[in-house]
Amino acid sequence: MKTALSTLFLLLAISSKVFAANPEMAYKGGIFVNICIGFCALIVVAQLVPALILILGFIKESAVGMQSKKAAGEEASPTQE
């Protein structure tokens, strides 16, 4: 079992360079591919801005709602004199 594991490890260590891709061969995109990817990234960022504003509005409203409930609870509770 030990020799089988060491043989497997040695085989994987030697063959790891075989599976590595050459970056020059993998990427053949030109300027138009970069422009398209940049435009898609711009659309994603433009969609994030209103979403963040909406999330911040929800957080503010929930904080105000919790404070008003807390204040209403304090006014309704009888005071001990």
Secondary structure, 3 states (H helix, E strand, C coil): CHHHHHHHHHHHHHHHHHHCCCHHHHCCCCHHHHHHHHHHHHHHHHHHHHHHHHHHHHHHHHHHHHHHHHHHHHHHCCCCC
